[in-house]
Amino acid sequence: MADLRGSLIRAFQPWVVAGALILGSGCSSQPSDQQVQQKAAETTQQVKQGAQQAASEARTAAANAEDKINAVAAGVKQGLQNGASNAPINLNTASSEQLETLPGITPAKARRIIAGRPYSSPNDLVAKNLLNQEQFDRISGKVQAP
């Protein structure tokens, strides 16, 4: 947040300088309209570049924050899984919350799995295009469909 604040200060600093120059010029010799226009154009360009840089830095900071939030969520999920029993989860009766304890199963995937019931075998998840083979391989030993 401090980086974003610094970026915004840098982005608007030229405006403050330009304003001071324009006000200060009233006390001494008068610049021409063309000089004032040129200075305003230069300052606007500097502010535009500063604002673009600040926006880029804000996007980067937001992406980094999202990565950290996802890592925390994955850690919480892993911690919950480690405390869970080793019994396989029944695909035909499991709740969304139970399915979400499986590696790679998001709330949306859990809803799709529930909507695709009934299952005669865990492989039905791949056969019904609910998971690809790689996703299924991560959970295959943790699910059953009696």
PyMOL CGO cylinders between C-alpha atoms (Angstrom):
from pymol import cmd
from pymol.cgo import CYLINDER

trace = [
    CYLINDER, 0.00, 0.00, 0.00, 2.91, 2.32, 0.76, 0.3, 1, 1, 1, 1, 1, 1,
    CYLINDER, 2.91, 2.32, 0.76, 4.29, 1.61, -2.74, 0.3, 1, 1, 1, 1, 1, 1,
    CYLINDER, 4.29, 1.61, -2.74, 0.96, 2.57, -4.29, 0.3, 1, 1, 1, 1, 1, 1,
    CYLINDER, 0.96, 2.57, -4.29, 0.81, 5.77, -2.25, 0.3, 1, 1, 1, 1, 1, 1,
    CYLINDER, 0.81, 5.77, -2.25, 4.36, 6.65, -3.34, 0.3, 1, 1, 1, 1, 1, 1,
    CYLINDER, 4.36, 6.65, -3.34, 3.49, 5.97, -6.95, 0.3, 1, 1, 1, 1, 1, 1,
    CYLINDER, 3.49, 5.97, -6.95, 0.47, 8.24, -6.76, 0.3, 1, 1, 1, 1, 1, 1,
    CYLINDER, 0.47, 8.24, -6.76, 2.53, 11.01, -5.14, 0.3, 1, 1, 1, 1, 1, 1,
    CYLINDER, 2.53, 11.01, -5.14, 5.13, 10.70, -7.91, 0.3, 1, 1, 1, 1, 1, 1,
    CYLINDER, 5.13, 10.70, -7.91, 2.39, 10.72, -10.53, 0.3, 1, 1, 1, 1, 1, 1,
    CYLINDER, 2.39, 10.72, -10.53, 0.82, 13.97, -9.32, 0.3, 1, 1, 1, 1, 1, 1,
    CYLINDER, 0.82, 13.97, -9.32, 3.99, 15.77, -8.25, 0.3, 1, 1, 1, 1, 1, 1,
    CYLINDER, 3.99, 15.77, -8.25, 4.45, 17.41, -11.68, 0.3, 1, 1, 1, 1, 1, 1,
    CYLINDER, 4.45, 17.41, -11.68, 0.97, 18.96, -11.40, 0.3, 1, 1, 1, 1, 1, 1,
    CYLINDER, 0.97, 18.96, -11.40, 1.93, 20.58, -8.12, 0.3, 1, 1, 1, 1, 1, 1,
    CYLINDER, 1.93, 20.58, -8.12, 5.19, 21.86, -9.62, 0.3, 1, 1, 1, 1, 1, 1,
    CYLINDER, 5.19, 21.86, -9.62, 3.37, 23.20, -12.69, 0.3, 1, 1, 1, 1, 1, 1,
    CYLINDER, 3.37, 23.20, -12.69, 0.82, 24.96, -10.52, 0.3, 1, 1, 1, 1, 1, 1,
    CYLINDER, 0.82, 24.96, -10.52, 3.54, 26.54, -8.44, 0.3, 1, 1, 1, 1, 1, 1,
    CYLINDER, 3.54, 26.54, -8.44, 5.36, 27.68, -11.59, 0.3, 1, 1, 1, 1, 1, 1,
    CYLINDER, 5.36, 27.68, -11.59, 2.23, 29.20, -13.04, 0.3, 1, 1, 1, 1, 1, 1,
    CYLINDER, 2.23, 29.20, -13.04, 1.36, 30.98, -9.79, 0.3, 1, 1, 1, 1, 1, 1,
    CYLINDER, 1.36, 30.98, -9.79, 4.95, 32.10, -9.34, 0.3, 1, 1, 1, 1, 1, 1,
    CYLINDER, 4.95, 32.10, -9.34, 5.11, 33.45, -12.84, 0.3, 1, 1, 1, 1, 1, 1,
    CYLINDER, 5.11, 33.45, -12.84, 2.39, 35.94, -11.95, 0.3, 1, 1, 1, 1, 1, 1,
    CYLINDER, 2.39, 35.94, -11.95, 4.82, 37.64, -9.59, 0.3, 1, 1, 1, 1, 1, 1,
    CYLINDER, 4.82, 37.64, -9.59, 7.61, 38.06, -12.12, 0.3, 1, 1, 1, 1, 1, 1,
    CYLINDER, 7.61, 38.06, -12.12, 7.67, 38.32, -15.87, 0.3, 1, 1, 1, 1, 1, 1,
    CYLINDER, 7.67, 38.32, -15.87, 4.56, 37.03, -17.63, 0.3, 1, 1, 1, 1, 1, 1,
    CYLINDER, 4.56, 37.03, -17.63, 5.12, 33.88, -19.73, 0.3, 1, 1, 1, 1, 1, 1,
    CYLINDER, 5.12, 33.88, -19.73, 3.36, 33.82, -23.06, 0.3, 1, 1, 1, 1, 1, 1,
    CYLINDER, 3.36, 33.82, -23.06, 0.22, 31.79, -23.58, 0.3, 1, 1, 1, 1, 1, 1,
    CYLINDER, 0.22, 31.79, -23.58, 2.23, 29.47, -25.79, 0.3, 1, 1, 1, 1, 1, 1,
    CYLINDER, 2.23, 29.47, -25.79, 4.81, 28.92, -23.02, 0.3, 1, 1, 1, 1, 1, 1,
    CYLINDER, 4.81, 28.92, -23.02, 2.07, 28.15, -20.50, 0.3, 1, 1, 1, 1, 1, 1,
    CYLINDER, 2.07, 28.15, -20.50, 0.40, 25.79, -22.98, 0.3, 1, 1, 1, 1, 1, 1,
    CYLINDER, 0.40, 25.79, -22.98, 3.70, 24.03, -23.70, 0.3, 1, 1, 1, 1, 1, 1,
    CYLINDER, 3.70, 24.03, -23.70, 4.47, 23.64, -19.98, 0.3, 1, 1, 1, 1, 1, 1,
    CYLINDER, 4.47, 23.64, -19.98, 0.97, 22.31, -19.35, 0.3, 1, 1, 1, 1, 1, 1,
    CYLINDER, 0.97, 22.31, -19.35, 1.37, 19.79, -22.20, 0.3, 1, 1, 1, 1, 1, 1,
    CYLINDER, 1.37, 19.79, -22.20, 4.74, 18.62, -20.85, 0.3, 1, 1, 1, 1, 1, 1,
    CYLINDER, 4.74, 18.62, -20.85, 3.37, 18.32, -17.33, 0.3, 1, 1, 1, 1, 1, 1,
    CYLINDER, 3.37, 18.32, -17.33, 0.31, 16.44, -18.57, 0.3, 1, 1, 1, 1, 1, 1,
    CYLINDER, 0.31, 16.44, -18.57, 2.54, 13.96, -20.40, 0.3, 1, 1, 1, 1, 1, 1,
    CYLINDER, 2.54, 13.96, -20.40, 4.64, 13.44, -17.26, 0.3, 1, 1, 1, 1, 1, 1,
    CYLINDER, 4.64, 13.44, -17.26, 1.54, 12.92, -15.14, 0.3, 1, 1, 1, 1, 1, 1,
    CYLINDER, 1.54, 12.92, -15.14, 0.13, 10.50, -17.73, 0.3, 1, 1, 1, 1, 1, 1,
    CYLINDER, 0.13, 10.50, -17.73, 3.33, 8.45, -17.66, 0.3, 1, 1, 1, 1, 1, 1,
    CYLINDER, 3.33, 8.45, -17.66, 3.38, 8.51, -13.86, 0.3, 1, 1, 1, 1, 1, 1,
    CYLINDER, 3.38, 8.51, -13.86, -0.25, 7.42, -13.68, 0.3, 1, 1, 1, 1, 1, 1,
    CYLINDER, -0.25, 7.42, -13.68, 0.42, 4.57, -16.12, 0.3, 1, 1, 1, 1, 1, 1,
    CYLINDER, 0.42, 4.57, -16.12, 3.37, 3.44, -14.03, 0.3, 1, 1, 1, 1, 1, 1,
    CYLINDER, 3.37, 3.44, -14.03, 1.30, 3.68, -10.83, 0.3, 1, 1, 1, 1, 1, 1,
    CYLINDER, 1.30, 3.68, -10.83, -1.48, 1.62, -12.43, 0.3, 1, 1, 1, 1, 1, 1,
    CYLINDER, -1.48, 1.62, -12.43, 1.03, -0.99, -13.54, 0.3, 1, 1, 1, 1, 1, 1,
    CYLINDER, 1.03, -0.99, -13.54, 2.49, -1.18, -10.05, 0.3, 1, 1, 1, 1, 1, 1,
    CYLINDER, 2.49, -1.18, -10.05, -1.01, -1.47, -8.58, 0.3, 1, 1, 1, 1, 1, 1,
    CYLINDER, -1.01, -1.47, -8.58, -1.84, -4.36, -10.95, 0.3, 1, 1, 1, 1, 1, 1,
    CYLINDER, -1.84, -4.36, -10.95, 1.37, -6.12, -9.95, 0.3, 1, 1, 1, 1, 1, 1,
    CYLINDER, 1.37, -6.12, -9.95, 0.63, -5.60, -6.25, 0.3, 1, 1, 1, 1, 1, 1,
    CYLINDER, 0.63, -5.60, -6.25, -2.91, -6.94, -6.73, 0.3, 1, 1, 1, 1, 1, 1,
    CYLINDER, -2.91, -6.94, -6.73, -1.61, -10.03, -8.54, 0.3, 1, 1, 1, 1, 1, 1,
    CYLINDER, -1.61, -10.03, -8.54, 0.92, -10.66, -5.78, 0.3, 1, 1, 1, 1, 1, 1,
    CYLINDER, 0.92, -10.66, -5.78, -1.80, -10.28, -3.15, 0.3, 1, 1, 1, 1, 1, 1,
    CYLINDER, -1.80, -10.28, -3.15, -4.02, -12.72, -5.04, 0.3, 1, 1, 1, 1, 1, 1,
    CYLINDER, -4.02, -12.72, -5.04, -1.17, -15.25, -5.19, 0.3, 1, 1, 1, 1, 1, 1,
    CYLINDER, -1.17, -15.25, -5.19, -0.67, -14.94, -1.43, 0.3, 1, 1, 1, 1, 1, 1,
    CYLINDER, -0.67, -14.94, -1.43, -4.39, -15.35, -0.75, 0.3, 1, 1, 1, 1, 1, 1,
    CYLINDER, -4.39, -15.35, -0.75, -4.48, -18.47, -2.93, 0.3, 1, 1, 1, 1, 1, 1,
    CYLINDER, -4.48, -18.47, -2.93, -1.46, -19.85, -1.08, 0.3, 1, 1, 1, 1, 1, 1,
    CYLINDER, -1.46, -19.85, -1.08, -3.15, -19.25, 2.28, 0.3, 1, 1, 1, 1, 1, 1,
    CYLINDER, -3.15, -19.25, 2.28, -6.34, -20.90, 1.04, 0.3, 1, 1, 1, 1, 1, 1,
    CYLINDER, -6.34, -20.90, 1.04, -4.37, -23.90, -0.21, 0.3, 1, 1, 1, 1, 1, 1,
    CYLINDER, -4.37, -23.90, -0.21, -2.60, -24.14, 3.16, 0.3, 1, 1, 1, 1, 1, 1,
    CYLINDER, -2.60, -24.14, 3.16, -5.89, -24.03, 5.04, 0.3, 1, 1, 1, 1, 1, 1,
    CYLINDER, -5.89, -24.03, 5.04, -7.32, -26.68, 2.73, 0.3, 1, 1, 1, 1, 1, 1,
    CYLINDER, -7.32, -26.68, 2.73, -4.25, -28.85, 3.21, 0.3, 1, 1, 1, 1, 1, 1,
    CYLINDER, -4.25, -28.85, 3.21, -4.46, -28.43, 6.98, 0.3, 1, 1, 1, 1, 1, 1,
    CYLINDER, -4.46, -28.43, 6.98, -8.08, -29.52, 6.89, 0.3, 1, 1, 1, 1, 1, 1,
    CYLINDER, -8.08, -29.52, 6.89, -7.20, -32.51, 4.74, 0.3, 1, 1, 1, 1, 1, 1,
    CYLINDER, -7.20, -32.51, 4.74, -4.43, -33.60, 7.08, 0.3, 1, 1, 1, 1, 1, 1,
    CYLINDER, -4.43, -33.60, 7.08, -6.92, -33.70, 9.93, 0.3, 1, 1, 1, 1, 1, 1,
    CYLINDER, -6.92, -33.70, 9.93, -9.51, -35.60, 7.92, 0.3, 1, 1, 1, 1, 1, 1,
    CYLINDER, -9.51, -35.60, 7.92, -9.98, -39.31, 8.10, 0.3, 1, 1, 1, 1, 1, 1,
    CYLINDER, -9.98, -39.31, 8.10, -8.39, -41.56, 5.49, 0.3, 1, 1, 1, 1, 1, 1,
    CYLINDER, -8.39, -41.56, 5.49, -11.74, -43.07, 4.50, 0.3, 1, 1, 1, 1, 1, 1,
    CYLINDER, -11.74, -43.07, 4.50, -12.58, -42.54, 0.81, 0.3, 1, 1, 1, 1, 1, 1,
    CYLINDER, -12.58, -42.54, 0.81, -15.25, -39.97, 0.03, 0.3, 1, 1, 1, 1, 1, 1,
    CYLINDER, -15.25, -39.97, 0.03, -18.40, -41.38, -1.55, 0.3, 1, 1, 1, 1, 1, 1,
    CYLINDER, -18.40, -41.38, -1.55, -19.07, -39.40, -4.74, 0.3, 1, 1, 1, 1, 1, 1,
    CYLINDER, -19.07, -39.40, -4.74, -22.79, -40.21, -4.56, 0.3, 1, 1, 1, 1, 1, 1,
    CYLINDER, -22.79, -40.21, -4.56, -23.38, -38.92, -1.02, 0.3, 1, 1, 1, 1, 1, 1,
    CYLINDER, -23.38, -38.92, -1.02, -20.61, -36.41, -0.23, 0.3, 1, 1, 1, 1, 1, 1,
    CYLINDER, -20.61, -36.41, -0.23, -21.44, -32.80, 0.50, 0.3, 1, 1, 1, 1, 1, 1,
    CYLINDER, -21.44, -32.80, 0.50, -19.86, -29.95, -1.42, 0.3, 1, 1, 1, 1, 1, 1,
    CYLINDER, -19.86, -29.95, -1.42, -17.66, -29.21, 1.59, 0.3, 1, 1, 1, 1, 1, 1,
    CYLINDER, -17.66, -29.21, 1.59, -16.41, -32.81, 1.70, 0.3, 1, 1, 1, 1, 1, 1,
    CYLINDER, -16.41, -32.81, 1.70, -15.64, -32.80, -2.02, 0.3, 1, 1, 1, 1, 1, 1,
    CYLINDER, -15.64, -32.80, -2.02, -13.75, -29.51, -1.68, 0.3, 1, 1, 1, 1, 1, 1,
    CYLINDER, -13.75, -29.51, -1.68, -11.27, -31.19, 0.69, 0.3, 1, 1, 1, 1, 1, 1,
    CYLINDER, -11.27, -31.19, 0.69, -10.00, -33.16, -2.30, 0.3, 1, 1, 1, 1, 1, 1,
    CYLINDER, -10.00, -33.16, -2.30, -6.93, -31.79, -4.11, 0.3, 1, 1, 1, 1, 1, 1,
    CYLINDER, -6.93, -31.79, -4.11, -7.90, -29.44, -6.94, 0.3, 1, 1, 1, 1, 1, 1,
    CYLINDER, -7.90, -29.44, -6.94, -11.66, -29.58, -6.28, 0.3, 1, 1, 1, 1, 1, 1,
    CYLINDER, -11.66, -29.58, -6.28, -13.04, -26.05, -6.20, 0.3, 1, 1, 1, 1, 1, 1,
    CYLINDER, -13.04, -26.05, -6.20, -16.56, -25.14, -5.08, 0.3, 1, 1, 1, 1, 1, 1,
    CYLINDER, -16.56, -25.14, -5.08, -17.61, -24.97, -8.74, 0.3, 1, 1, 1, 1, 1, 1,
    CYLINDER, -17.61, -24.97, -8.74, -16.20, -28.44, -9.49, 0.3, 1, 1, 1, 1, 1, 1,
    CYLINDER, -16.20, -28.44, -9.49, -17.85, -29.83, -6.36, 0.3, 1, 1, 1, 1, 1, 1,
    CYLINDER, -17.85, -29.83, -6.36, -21.22, -28.48, -7.56, 0.3, 1, 1, 1, 1, 1, 1,
    CYLINDER, -21.22, -28.48, -7.56, -20.68, -30.09, -10.98, 0.3, 1, 1, 1, 1, 1, 1,
    CYLINDER, -20.68, -30.09, -10.98, -19.79, -33.41, -9.35, 0.3, 1, 1, 1, 1, 1, 1,
    CYLINDER, -19.79, -33.41, -9.35, -22.95, -33.28, -7.24, 0.3, 1, 1, 1, 1, 1, 1,
    CYLINDER, -22.95, -33.28, -7.24, -25.05, -32.37, -10.30, 0.3, 1, 1, 1, 1, 1, 1,
    CYLINDER, -25.05, -32.37, -10.30, -23.58, -35.33, -12.24, 0.3, 1, 1, 1, 1, 1, 1,
    CYLINDER, -23.58, -35.33, -12.24, -24.76, -37.98, -9.79, 0.3, 1, 1, 1, 1, 1, 1,
    CYLINDER, -24.76, -37.98, -9.79, -25.17, -40.93, -9.69, 0.3, 1, 1, 1, 1, 1, 1,
    CYLINDER, -25.17, -40.93, -9.69, -21.81, -42.55, -10.33, 0.3, 1, 1, 1, 1, 1, 1,
    CYLINDER, -21.81, -42.55, -10.33, -21.18, -46.27, -10.73, 0.3, 1, 1, 1, 1, 1, 1,
    CYLINDER, -21.18, -46.27, -10.73, -17.40, -45.82, -10.40, 0.3, 1, 1, 1, 1, 1, 1,
    CYLINDER, -17.40, -45.82, -10.40, -15.00, -42.96, -9.67, 0.3, 1, 1, 1, 1, 1, 1,
    CYLINDER, -15.00, -42.96, -9.67, -13.86, -43.10, -13.31, 0.3, 1, 1, 1, 1, 1, 1,
    CYLINDER, -13.86, -43.10, -13.31, -17.28, -41.69, -14.26, 0.3, 1, 1, 1, 1, 1, 1,
    CYLINDER, -17.28, -41.69, -14.26, -15.87, -38.27, -13.32, 0.3, 1, 1, 1, 1, 1, 1,
    CYLINDER, -15.87, -38.27, -13.32, -13.62, -38.46, -16.37, 0.3, 1, 1, 1, 1, 1, 1,
    CYLINDER, -13.62, -38.46, -16.37, -16.20, -40.23, -18.55, 0.3, 1, 1, 1, 1, 1, 1,
    CYLINDER, -16.20, -40.23, -18.55, -18.74, -37.47, -17.85, 0.3, 1, 1, 1, 1, 1, 1,
    CYLINDER, -18.74, -37.47, -17.85, -16.10, -34.78, -18.57, 0.3, 1, 1, 1, 1, 1, 1,
    CYLINDER, -16.10, -34.78, -18.57, -16.30, -33.39, -15.05, 0.3, 1, 1, 1, 1, 1, 1,
    CYLINDER, -16.30, -33.39, -15.05, -12.54, -33.81, -14.52, 0.3, 1, 1, 1, 1, 1, 1,
    CYLINDER, -12.54, -33.81, -14.52, -9.67, -34.44, -16.87, 0.3, 1, 1, 1, 1, 1, 1,
    CYLINDER, -9.67, -34.44, -16.87, -7.43, -37.46, -16.31, 0.3, 1, 1, 1, 1, 1, 1,
    CYLINDER, -7.43, -37.46, -16.31, -4.73, -35.46, -14.51, 0.3, 1, 1, 1, 1, 1, 1,
    CYLINDER, -4.73, -35.46, -14.51, -7.27, -33.99, -12.07, 0.3, 1, 1, 1, 1, 1, 1,
    CYLINDER, -7.27, -33.99, -12.07, -8.81, -37.41, -11.51, 0.3, 1, 1, 1, 1, 1, 1,
    CYLINDER, -8.81, -37.41, -11.51, -5.40, -39.00, -10.85, 0.3, 1, 1, 1, 1, 1, 1,
    CYLINDER, -5.40, -39.00, -10.85, -4.90, -36.58, -7.92, 0.3, 1, 1, 1, 1, 1, 1,
    CYLINDER, -4.90, -36.58, -7.92, -8.06, -37.74, -6.19, 0.3, 1, 1, 1, 1, 1, 1,
    CYLINDER, -8.06, -37.74, -6.19, -8.56, -41.31, -7.44, 0.3, 1, 1, 1, 1, 1, 1,
    CYLINDER, -8.56, -41.31, -7.44, -7.35, -42.97, -4.24, 0.3, 1, 1, 1, 1, 1, 1,
    CYLINDER, -7.35, -42.97, -4.24, -9.52, -40.71, -2.07, 0.3, 1, 1, 1, 1, 1, 1,
    CYLINDER, -9.52, -40.71, -2.07, -12.93, -41.29, -3.67, 0.3, 1, 1, 1, 1, 1, 1,
    CYLINDER, -12.93, -41.29, -3.67, -15.32, -44.15, -4.20, 0.3, 1, 1, 1, 1, 1, 1,
    CYLINDER, -15.32, -44.15, -4.20, -18.63, -44.70, -5.90, 0.3, 1, 1, 1, 1, 1, 1,
    CYLINDER, -18.63, -44.70, -5.90, -20.16, -47.94, -4.58, 0.3, 1, 1, 1, 1, 1, 1,
]
cmd.load_cgo(trace, "trace")
